[in-house]
Amino acid sequence: MYLTKKVINEKTYFYLEEKINNKTINTFIGVNKIKDPKKFKEILKKHRLNIILKKIKNSKKQKYISTIELIELEKIKYNLKLLKKYFKETYKQYNENEYIRYAQGSATIEGNSINLQEATLIINENLTISGKTINEVKEIQNLKNTRKIIDKLPEITEKLIKKIHKQIMDSFKDKNPGEYRKIPIYVTGSNIKRTNYKNISKEINKLLEWYNKNKKILHPIELTAIFHIWFENIHPFIDGNGRVGRELLNLILLKNDYPRIIINLKNRQEYISILENLQIKGKKEYIQFSKFIYNLLLDKSKEIEEEINNNIELILNKIT
């Protein structure tokens, strides 16, 4: 995004200009350079909406997402792009904080008692925590190291799924890191029957075939929802299926320019209930999980927009 001007009949007109998919989009500012941050904020909103409306015309097929939600989802991506471009250090700090919250949340869902402050010390300072078990600390460290795999935005393959599990279960040899289970499995408190262990590789490859066929067709939120539920229903490993599934869920979001979503104790019951209902009722209920992902992204959007609005003057100064 940059400021441009056009001279027509010896009169100068100013515009916000941006290239999206090799197309130039202009938003009229006025006959004078803009100096008022409040006015600029309103013009930026208008400019963003112009871009979003043009983008959603060519949006991927969606079944469970409304037009209003589609606009909000594009806004999240646009705001994240602004944050990354104009506030690089803030974006870096946001990213780091977001990951710590995500890792701590993903671990606590599985019974880990480490809190956010303790997770920060483990991830940033590589410290052990007094009063916490070695296993609890190791689980957080393993998620930290798994990030190195995910941040490269690799293609999702059977090899990658096993690699993620191997890292998440590093040092837990009794959990067979990186290997599919060779026994039946039953999830406590659930009535869902998991895939027969003899068919796991076949089912994973069926899932991956579906994913590769639909990743350029379906909207990313719906793609993510269906993939995650399908993966959790297969439950390919003895342990760690939830953590691997959430890594894959967020990998799909990241590959489509969305931020990670944080699933933690606060929304754990809703998350588990939706998964179980979907696994029982089938595809017609996928809308619930798509809405769940959407609402978590909307929370992120509010955080990012607040950061941008608090620093709107800095963006104005940089483009003028």
KOLRO-533612 format. One line per 3 residues: their letters; for each residue x, y, z negated of C-alpha. Coordinates in Angstrom, 3 decimals. Last residue first. Example, Ala and Ser with C-alpha at 12.3 -4.5 7.8 and 13.67 -1.06 7.14 Angstrom:
sa) 13.670:-1.060:-7.140 ~ 12.300:-4.500:-7.800
end
This chain:
tik) 3.480:9.778:-3.312 ~ 3.244:5.977:-3.451 ~ 5.358:5.603:-6.595
nli) 3.827:8.549:-8.458 ~ 0.296:7.233:-7.908 ~ 1.309:3.774:-9.118
lei) 2.823:5.322:-12.266 ~ -0.314:7.393:-12.863 ~ -2.449:4.239:-12.840
nnn) -0.566:2.827:-15.826 ~ -3.411:2.199:-18.266 ~ -5.678:1.350:-15.323
iee) -3.229:-1.315:-14.103 ~ -2.894:-2.988:-17.502 ~ -6.668:-2.913:-17.985
eie) -7.103:-4.487:-14.571 ~ -4.727:-7.319:-15.500 ~ -6.516:-8.129:-18.777
ksk) -9.965:-7.918:-17.163 ~ -8.845:-10.220:-14.342 ~ -7.568:-12.787:-16.827
dll) -11.011:-13.025:-18.428 ~ -12.486:-13.375:-14.928 ~ -10.087:-16.256:-14.279
lny) -11.506:-18.075:-17.305 ~ -15.041:-17.394:-16.058 ~ -14.226:-18.710:-12.567
ifk) -12.702:-21.917:-13.931 ~ -15.859:-22.625:-15.961 ~ -18.077:-21.632:-13.021
sfq) -16.274:-24.160:-10.780 ~ -16.682:-26.693:-13.585 ~ -20.422:-26.217:-13.726
iye) -20.858:-26.123:-9.932 ~ -19.381:-29.606:-9.744 ~ -22.707:-30.998:-11.001
kkg) -23.942:-32.320:-7.637 ~ -20.654:-34.215:-7.348 ~ -21.425:-36.855:-9.963
kiq) -23.739:-37.083:-12.959 ~ -21.536:-39.123:-15.318 ~ -18.118:-37.737:-14.382
lne) -19.585:-34.260:-14.193 ~ -21.165:-34.513:-17.622 ~ -17.901:-35.777:-19.111
lis) -15.843:-33.014:-17.553 ~ -18.327:-30.341:-18.623 ~ -18.357:-31.596:-22.207
iye) -14.551:-31.737:-22.364 ~ -14.125:-28.150:-21.124 ~ -16.926:-26.780:-23.321
qrn) -15.390:-28.494:-26.350 ~ -11.891:-27.235:-25.554 ~ -12.870:-23.560:-25.025
kln) -11.349:-22.073:-28.184 ~ -9.015:-25.034:-28.733 ~ -7.221:-24.258:-25.466
iii) -7.644:-24.105:-21.696 ~ -5.686:-21.195:-20.261 ~ -6.047:-20.446:-16.557
rpy) -2.949:-19.809:-14.497 ~ -2.958:-16.781:-12.203 ~ -4.406:-16.907:-8.679
dnk) -2.351:-16.639:-5.477 ~ -3.637:-19.834:-3.783 ~ -0.556:-21.923:-4.606
lli) -0.934:-20.683:-8.187 ~ -4.508:-22.013:-8.393 ~ -3.501:-25.408:-6.980
lnl) -0.585:-25.590:-9.425 ~ -2.948:-24.635:-12.228 ~ -5.126:-27.690:-11.681
ler) -2.052:-29.891:-11.181 ~ -0.637:-28.777:-14.537 ~ -4.065:-29.236:-16.118
gvr) -4.259:-32.809:-14.800 ~ -0.773:-33.652:-16.071 ~ -1.707:-32.336:-19.538
gng) -5.019:-34.182:-19.570 ~ -3.516:-37.442:-18.295 ~ -0.761:-37.402:-20.922
dif) -1.220:-40.980:-22.138 ~ -1.448:-44.471:-20.639 ~ -1.420:-42.949:-17.167
phi) -3.717:-43.004:-14.121 ~ -6.837:-41.470:-15.666 ~ -8.897:-41.974:-12.473
nef) -11.703:-39.815:-13.884 ~ -9.189:-37.155:-14.840 ~ -7.959:-36.981:-11.249
wih) -11.486:-36.710:-9.795 ~ -12.395:-33.965:-12.264 ~ -9.243:-31.998:-11.464
fia) -9.558:-32.330:-7.693 ~ -13.234:-31.314:-7.657 ~ -12.631:-28.181:-9.721
tle) -9.469:-27.159:-7.878 ~ -11.076:-27.431:-4.434 ~ -14.075:-25.480:-5.711
iph) -11.822:-22.713:-6.980 ~ -9.604:-22.845:-3.869 ~ -12.553:-22.328:-1.451
lik) -12.820:-25.388:0.751 ~ -11.375:-25.692:4.268 ~ -7.603:-25.325:4.094
knk) -7.251:-27.590:1.060 ~ -9.925:-29.987:2.380 ~ -8.045:-32.675:4.342
nyw) -4.973:-32.517:2.138 ~ -7.141:-32.850:-0.974 ~ -9.199:-35.755:0.392
ell) -6.037:-37.670:1.326 ~ -4.608:-36.868:-2.098 ~ -7.700:-38.252:-3.831
kni) -7.624:-41.442:-1.711 ~ -3.919:-41.737:-2.521 ~ -4.695:-41.486:-6.223
eks) -7.452:-44.105:-5.832 ~ -5.167:-46.623:-4.101 ~ -2.388:-46.055:-6.635
ink) -4.852:-46.593:-9.490 ~ -6.613:-49.694:-8.128 ~ -5.022:-52.405:-10.316
ynt) -5.430:-50.163:-13.381 ~ -9.211:-50.236:-12.965 ~ -10.377:-46.629:-12.752
rki) -11.790:-45.229:-15.981 ~ -15.203:-45.990:-17.434 ~ -16.761:-42.929:-19.039
nsg) -18.658:-43.394:-22.289 ~ -16.348:-41.103:-24.243 ~ -15.683:-40.790:-27.984
tvy) -12.221:-42.346:-27.731 ~ -11.060:-42.766:-24.129 ~ -10.771:-46.381:-23.037
ipi) -7.881:-47.712:-20.950 ~ -7.332:-50.966:-19.090 ~ -3.650:-51.965:-18.759
kry) -0.861:-51.469:-16.249 ~ -0.686:-47.693:-16.628 ~ 0.985:-45.719:-13.878
egp) 4.635:-44.868:-14.383 ~ 6.345:-41.484:-14.654 ~ 7.005:-41.762:-18.390
nkd) 5.936:-45.177:-19.784 ~ 4.171:-43.848:-22.932 ~ 6.342:-46.011:-25.240
kfs) 9.359:-44.161:-23.858 ~ 8.256:-40.809:-25.270 ~ 11.582:-38.999:-24.721
dmi) 10.209:-37.194:-21.608 ~ 6.427:-37.601:-21.460 ~ 5.713:-34.241:-19.806
qkh) 8.746:-34.688:-17.551 ~ 7.790:-38.192:-16.403 ~ 4.186:-37.086:-15.970
ikk) 5.240:-34.248:-13.674 ~ 7.453:-36.611:-11.652 ~ 4.629:-39.157:-11.338
ilk) 2.298:-36.501:-9.927 ~ 5.084:-35.239:-7.650 ~ 5.683:-38.704:-6.170
eti) 1.965:-39.152:-5.540 ~ 2.041:-35.882:-3.630 ~ 1.015:-32.286:-4.273
epl) 3.256:-29.986:-2.272 ~ 5.607:-27.984:-4.446 ~ 4.863:-24.499:-5.820
kdi) 8.423:-23.949:-7.113 ~ 6.838:-22.709:-10.346 ~ 5.388:-26.188:-10.959
ikr) 8.710:-28.019:-11.311 ~ 10.394:-25.460:-13.557 ~ 7.132:-25.278:-15.539
tnk) 7.565:-28.936:-16.450 ~ 10.574:-27.892:-18.528 ~ 8.431:-25.671:-20.755
lnq) 5.805:-28.425:-20.962 ~ 8.504:-30.810:-22.180 ~ 9.654:-28.316:-24.795
iek) 6.081:-28.022:-26.095 ~ 5.729:-31.810:-26.379 ~ 9.173:-32.018:-27.974
ven) 8.122:-29.698:-30.797 ~ 5.103:-31.868:-31.557 ~ 7.184:-35.045:-31.353
itk) 9.833:-33.727:-33.721 ~ 7.087:-33.134:-36.281 ~ 6.250:-29.672:-37.566
gsi) 6.996:-28.466:-41.120 ~ 9.952:-26.321:-40.072 ~ 9.911:-25.482:-36.384
tln) 12.748:-26.332:-34.003 ~ 14.127:-23.476:-31.964 ~ 14.681:-23.225:-28.194
eni) 14.543:-19.425:-28.481 ~ 11.987:-18.564:-25.787 ~ 9.990:-21.806:-25.524
ilt) 10.297:-23.032:-29.110 ~ 9.990:-19.571:-30.648 ~ 6.942:-18.733:-28.510
aeq) 5.349:-22.087:-29.395 ~ 5.728:-21.184:-33.080 ~ 3.971:-17.840:-32.574
lni) 1.172:-19.517:-30.600 ~ 0.507:-22.259:-33.134 ~ 1.896:-25.810:-33.209
sng) -0.719:-28.322:-34.397 ~ -0.624:-30.699:-31.387 ~ -3.903:-32.644:-31.173
eit) -4.294:-33.098:-27.399 ~ -6.146:-29.799:-26.961 ~ -3.277:-28.245:-28.930
asg) -0.789:-29.125:-26.180 ~ -2.710:-27.423:-23.347 ~ -3.275:-24.347:-25.491
qay) 0.382:-24.012:-26.466 ~ 1.463:-24.430:-22.854 ~ -1.113:-21.907:-21.542
riy) -0.405:-19.277:-24.175 ~ 3.328:-19.645:-23.547 ~ 2.721:-19.419:-19.798
ene) 0.653:-16.252:-20.058 ~ 3.271:-14.554:-22.208 ~ 5.966:-15.298:-19.645
nyq) 3.818:-14.163:-16.716 ~ 2.776:-10.955:-18.486 ~ 6.416:-10.200:-19.301
kyt) 7.422:-10.726:-15.664 ~ 4.485:-8.642:-14.442 ~ 5.412:-5.846:-16.849
ekf) 8.981:-5.952:-15.542 ~ 7.814:-5.856:-11.933 ~ 5.255:-3.122:-12.437
ykk) 4.457:-1.814:-8.949 ~ 4.574:-4.941:-6.792 ~ 3.686:-7.688:-9.277
llk) 0.919:-5.678:-10.919 ~ -0.510:-4.709:-7.534 ~ -0.450:-8.373:-6.385
lny) -2.195:-9.437:-9.576 ~ -4.813:-6.776:-8.923 ~ -5.417:-8.073:-5.391
kik) -5.675:-11.689:-6.511 ~ -8.139:-10.860:-9.284 ~ -10.158:-8.665:-6.926
ele) -10.467:-11.579:-4.490 ~ -12.030:-13.628:-7.273 ~ -14.398:-10.783:-8.177
ile) -15.567:-10.483:-4.562 ~ -16.183:-14.238:-4.376 ~ -18.124:-14.079:-7.628
its) -20.418:-11.454:-6.102 ~ -20.783:-13.575:-2.956 ~ -21.776:-16.610:-5.039
iyk) -19.558:-19.658:-5.609 ~ -20.838:-23.260:-5.633 ~ -20.806:-24.138:-1.943
qkk) -17.810:-22.277:-0.586 ~ -16.177:-22.464:2.835 ~ -12.958:-20.490:3.110
snk) -13.183:-16.733:3.428 ~ -13.036:-14.992:6.790 ~ -15.657:-12.376:5.972
ikk) -14.262:-12.484:2.439 ~ -11.123:-10.671:3.578 ~ -12.856:-7.666:5.106
lii) -14.957:-7.147:2.006 ~ -11.862:-7.472:-0.199 ~ -9.863:-4.884:1.743
nlr) -12.594:-2.260:1.648 ~ -13.199:-3.065:-2.049 ~ -9.527:-2.436:-2.843
hkk) -9.619:0.923:-1.047 ~ -12.738:1.978:-2.956 ~ -11.160:0.965:-6.264
lie) -7.957:2.813:-5.290 ~ -9.992:5.928:-4.498 ~ -11.586:5.782:-7.964
kfk) -8.214:5.354:-9.676 ~ -6.772:8.193:-7.558 ~ -9.444:10.549:-8.844
kpd) -8.509:9.709:-12.411 ~ -4.785:10.014:-11.624 ~ -5.203:13.566:-10.184
kik) -2.484:14.381:-7.653 ~ -3.961:13.336:-4.302 ~ -2.360:14.857:-1.266
nvg) -4.778:17.234:0.383 ~ -7.146:16.868:3.319 ~ -8.890:13.900:1.772
ift) -8.338:10.330:0.620 ~ -9.652:8.198:3.505 ~ -9.107:4.458:3.155
nit) -7.153:2.743:5.920 ~ -6.756:-0.994:6.624 ~ -4.084:-2.216:9.027
knn) -4.428:-5.784:10.231 ~ -1.497:-8.211:10.272 ~ -3.211:-10.441:7.685
ike) -3.644:-7.447:5.370 ~ -1.630:-4.295:6.020 ~ -2.255:-1.337:3.747
ely) -2.962:2.359:4.102 ~ -4.248:4.949:1.659 ~ -5.155:7.978:3.724
fyt) -4.418:11.699:4.034 ~ -5.787:14.079:6.681 ~ -3.776:16.992:8.113
ken) -5.401:19.651:10.328 ~ -3.712:20.891:13.493 ~ -6.565:19.504:15.610
ivk) -6.003:16.068:14.076 ~ -2.845:15.347:12.082 ~ -2.817:11.939:10.423
ktl) -1.308:11.089:7.077 ~ -0.090:7.998:5.228 ~ 0.221:6.977:1.609
ym) 1.339:3.408:0.910 ~ 0.000:0.000:0.000
end
